[in-house]
Amino acid sequence: VQLQASGGGSVQPGGSLRLSCATSGFTFDHYAIGWFRQAPGKKREPILCIRASGDITYYVDSVRGRFALSRDSANNTAYLHMNSLKPEDTAVYYCTTQSPACGAPSGYWGQGTLVTVSS
């Protein structure tokens, strides 16, 4: 199982980024894909999860209305669309597989991608 998050970078407050999670080694449509982030000095936290059906679970209220998820079964890739970014969104972002109903993470993590929001 491999997952690779990419697409991070430095943006100003109010900006947008799209992160990608490229996956391989498992049946993409059998699992949910979760996104976590770890801010400097803080624990890694779950933020959103998307089921194979496209249903989304939000774990952090502060991203509602700003972050969205999508997934592309043809390319085994999931996306995190981030809009109206705030300095507090600065973190390393990771994707992982979760059980189909957005349950426990599988334990497979790829390298994260750093998002820095600063003026």
C-alpha positions, -999 to 999 in steps of 0.1 A, spaced: 0 0 0 14 34 -10 -1 68 -6 16 101 -16 3 135 -7 14 164 -29 4 199 -39 14 218 -8 31 252 -8 30 287 5 0 308 1 -14 341 15 -44 341 37 -75 338 16 -57 317 -10 -65 283 -23 -46 250 -28 -55 216 -41 -37 186 -25 -35 153 -42 -33 118 -27 -20 93 -52 -25 57 -41 -15 22 -52 -14 -13 -38 -50 -17 -28 -85 -16 -43 -92 21 -42 -130 18 -43 -131 -4 -12 -117 22 12 -124 56 24 -96 82 22 -89 104 52 -69 136 54 -50 145 86 -28 174 94 -1 181 119 6 217 128 40 227 144 42 215 179 8 197 178 -5 162 174 -17 149 141 -54 154 138 -81 141 114 -98 168 93 -120 151 67 -127 117 52 -144 107 19 -161 74 15 -162 55 -18 -197 68 -23 -185 103 -21 -200 110 13 -178 132 35 -172 132 72 -159 164 88 -138 160 119 -129 197 123 -157 223 122 -133 251 112 -128 237 77 -165 234 69 -174 256 40 -137 260 31 -124 225 25 -139 199 2 -129 164 -9 -132 145 -42 -119 112 -55 -111 99 -89 -114 61 -92 -99 60 -127 -66 74 -113 -68 60 -77 -64 96 -65 -81 117 -39 -81 154 -37 -84 179 -9 -96 213 -21 -87 241 3 -102 276 -1 -101 307 21 -70 294 38 -61 308 72 -27 310 90 -41 283 114 -43 259 85 -5 258 83 5 222 88 18 191 71 -11 174 55 -13 136 52 -37 112 35 -44 76 46 -68 48 40 -97 43 64 -123 16 68 -152 21 43 -174 40 67 -146 64 76 -136 44 105 -102 38 120 -72 46 98 -54 17 83 -20 26 95 -6 33 61 7 68 57 27 84 30 49 114 32 29 145 39 29 178 21 36 211 38 10 239 36 21 273 48 -4 301 50 13 335 57 12 370 46 
